[in-house]
C-alpha cells in the first residue's frame, strides 16, 4: 500500500466510524454472481435518518477491497459461506480492531452466545461482531 492509499484508508475508516456504531446493522445487496459462482459483487449500506447510505466505496478503501468496474460494488471471491456476512464481519473487524464496549441487551457480540451472560458495559475483544449483518 502506498502512502496515499494508507491515508485514504485512514480517512475512510474515520468516516465510517462517524456513521457506524456497535450494534448498527449493515445491509448487503447482491449485485452480480459470476458464471462459475466463485465471485460476487456486493454493495454495503447503512440506514441514516431512514435513508440508505451506500458504504461500499469507503469500506473498500478502509479494508483494501477491490471495486467492480461494472457497478462499483465490492468484488468478493469464494463460495461455500455467506459472503455478505464475510464482508460485514471484516469491515467491523477493521473499524473496531481494538475491540468495543458491550452495549447491553441488544449487544451482537458472539461472546454472549458462548456463555458470557454479562450485559453490563465491559470490553469485547473481537471487533468483527460489533456490527450486525442483514441482506436486503
C-alpha positions as CSV (number, residue, x, y, z in Angstrom):
1,X,0.0,0.0,0.0
2,X,1.3,3.4,-0.9
3,X,1.4,6.3,1.5
4,X,-1.6,7.9,-0.4
5,X,-3.6,4.7,-0.2
6,X,-2.8,4.4,3.6
7,X,-4.0,8.0,4.1
8,X,-7.2,7.4,2.1
9,X,-7.8,4.1,4.0
10,X,-7.5,6.0,7.3
11,X,-9.8,8.8,6.2
12,X,-12.4,6.2,5.0
13,X,-12.1,4.4,8.4
14,X,-12.7,7.7,10.2
15,X,-15.8,8.5,8.1
16,X,-17.2,5.0,8.6
17,X,-16.7,5.3,12.4
18,X,-18.8,8.5,12.3
19,X,-21.6,6.6,10.6
20,X,-21.5,3.2,12.2
21,X,-21.6,2.4,15.9
22,X,-21.5,-1.1,17.6
23,X,-24.9,-2.8,17.2
24,X,-25.8,-1.0,14.0
25,X,-26.9,-3.1,11.1
26,X,-25.1,-3.1,7.8
27,X,-27.2,-4.1,4.8
28,X,-25.8,-6.1,1.9
29,X,-27.2,-6.2,-1.7
30,X,-26.1,-8.9,-4.1
31,X,-25.4,-7.2,-7.5
32,X,-23.8,-9.9,-9.5
33,X,-22.6,-13.6,-9.4
34,X,-20.0,-14.9,-11.8
35,X,-21.0,-17.8,-14.1
36,X,-18.6,-20.1,-12.1
37,X,-20.2,-19.0,-8.8
38,X,-16.7,-18.3,-7.4
39,X,-17.1,-14.5,-7.1
40,X,-19.8,-12.0,-6.3
41,X,-20.3,-8.2,-6.4
42,X,-22.0,-7.0,-3.2
43,X,-22.9,-3.5,-2.0
44,X,-22.9,-2.3,1.6
45,X,-25.5,0.1,3.0
46,X,-26.4,1.7,6.3
47,X,-29.7,3.5,7.2
48,X,-29.0,7.1,8.2
49,X,-32.1,9.1,9.0
50,X,-34.2,6.4,7.4
51,X,-32.4,6.8,4.1
52,X,-30.0,4.2,2.7
53,X,-26.4,5.4,2.6
54,X,-24.0,3.5,0.3
55,X,-20.9,2.4,2.2
56,X,-19.1,0.3,-0.5
57,X,-16.5,2.9,-1.6
58,X,-15.5,3.8,2.0
59,X,-15.5,0.1,3.0
60,X,-13.4,-0.9,0.0
61,X,-10.9,1.8,0.8
62,X,-10.7,1.1,4.5
63,X,-10.4,-2.7,4.1
64,X,-8.3,-2.8,0.9
65,X,-11.0,-4.5,-1.2
66,X,-11.5,-4.2,-4.9
67,X,-14.5,-2.4,-6.5
68,X,-16.1,-3.9,-9.6
69,X,-15.8,-1.9,-12.8
70,X,-19.4,-2.6,-13.8
71,X,-21.2,-1.1,-10.8
72,X,-18.6,0.0,-8.2
73,X,-19.8,-2.7,-5.8
74,X,-17.3,-4.8,-3.8
75,X,-15.9,-7.9,-5.5
76,X,-15.5,-10.8,-3.2
77,X,-14.1,-14.2,-4.3
78,X,-15.0,-17.6,-2.9
79,X,-18.1,-19.6,-2.1
80,X,-19.4,-22.0,0.5
81,X,-20.2,-19.4,3.1
82,X,-22.3,-16.2,3.4
83,X,-20.2,-13.7,1.7
84,X,-22.3,-10.8,2.8
85,X,-21.6,-11.7,6.4
86,X,-17.9,-12.1,5.5
87,X,-17.8,-8.5,4.2
88,X,-19.6,-7.1,7.2
89,X,-17.5,-9.1,9.7
90,X,-14.3,-8.0,8.1
91,X,-15.4,-4.3,7.9
92,X,-16.4,-4.5,11.6
93,X,-13.1,-6.0,12.5
94,X,-11.3,-3.2,10.6
95,X,-13.3,-0.5,12.3
96,X,-13.2,-2.0,15.8
97,X,-9.8,-3.6,15.7
98,X,-9.1,-2.8,19.4
99,X,-12.5,-4.2,20.5
100,X,-15.5,-2.4,21.7
101,X,-17.8,-1.9,24.8
102,X,-20.8,-4.2,25.3
103,X,-24.0,-2.3,24.5
104,X,-26.3,-4.2,26.8
105,X,-29.4,-6.2,25.8
106,X,-29.0,-5.6,22.1
107,X,-25.3,-6.5,22.0
108,X,-24.4,-8.5,18.9
109,X,-21.2,-10.0,20.3
110,X,-20.7,-13.7,19.7
111,X,-19.4,-13.8,23.3
112,X,-23.0,-13.8,24.6
113,X,-23.8,-16.9,22.5
114,X,-20.7,-18.6,24.0
115,X,-21.5,-18.2,27.7
116,X,-21.0,-14.5,28.5
117,X,-24.2,-13.6,30.2
118,X,-22.9,-10.2,31.5
119,X,-24.8,-7.4,29.7
120,X,-23.2,-4.7,31.8
121,X,-20.6,-2.4,30.0
122,X,-17.5,-4.5,29.5
123,X,-15.0,-4.9,26.7
124,X,-15.4,-7.4,23.8
125,X,-12.1,-8.2,22.1
126,X,-13.4,-9.5,18.7
127,X,-14.4,-6.4,16.8
128,X,-15.8,-8.5,14.0
129,X,-19.1,-8.9,15.8
130,X,-19.7,-5.2,16.6
131,X,-21.9,-4.7,13.5
132,X,-24.9,-6.7,12.5
133,X,-25.4,-8.1,9.0
134,X,-28.7,-8.0,7.1
135,X,-29.4,-8.9,3.5
136,X,-31.7,-6.5,1.6
